[in-house]
């Protein structure tokens, strides 16, 4: 099984913490770093579930620089500073 590592960062923007995936238009906001991370984790899970089993997931991931993503590819989310 292949693995894709998505990198996310948390920053303070306009009165809240904002967690964003570097190469995808996915983000979560919260009043703390942990809240923003938790929201982003849920956003990513929902996004994957919505795209799972469709050609959209493979194509969107390829467009973001992750070619070859299949249904059995494991997607990991890592937060960095």
N, C-alpha and C positions, 0 to 999 in steps of 0.2 A: 504494500500500500504506500502510495506517495503521500508526502506531507507538504502543505503550503503554509508558510509562516507570514501572517499579516502583522505589520508593526503599527502600533497605535501610540499616540502621545496625548497627554493631558496638559491643557494650558488654561490660564485665567483670561476670560474674554467677556467684556461687557457685563460684569457683575455676577458671573457664574463660571464654574469649571466646565470646560468643553473637552471631551475625549473624541479624537478623530482617528480613523484608519488612514494611514499615509496615502495609499493608492486607490482607495475606493470612496465613494461619496456617502460614507456612513459615519454618524456621530451620535454622541450621547451627552447630555448636560446634567449638571447637578450642583447642589450647594456645597459639596465637598468633592475631593478627588475620588474617594471611594464610590460616592453616589454616581459620579460621571462615568467611572469605569463600569459599574454594574449596569447602568443604562445602556452603555455601548455594547456590552456583552449580550444583552437581550436583543438589541437592534441587529447585531451580527447573526445571532441564532435565527431570528425571524426572517432576516434577509436570505439566509441559506435555505431555510425551510420553504420559503416562497419560490426559490429558484431551483430547488432540488428536483431532479428528474426531468429537467427541461434543458434545451440547448442554450438557454439564456445564461445559465450559471457558467458553463464552459466558455461561452463567448465573452461575457463580462469579465471573467477572470483573465482570459487571454488579452483582452484590451487593456487590462490593468498591469500587464507584464507577467502574468502567471499562465503560460500556455500549458495545455495538456491536462487540465483539471477534469477529472472524471467523477462519477457518482461515488466511487470508493476512496477518493482523495480525502485525507484528513486535513481539516483546516484548523490551524492554531492561531490564537490571538495573543500577542505579546506586547505589554506596555513598556515603553522605554522613556527615559528622561529627555 
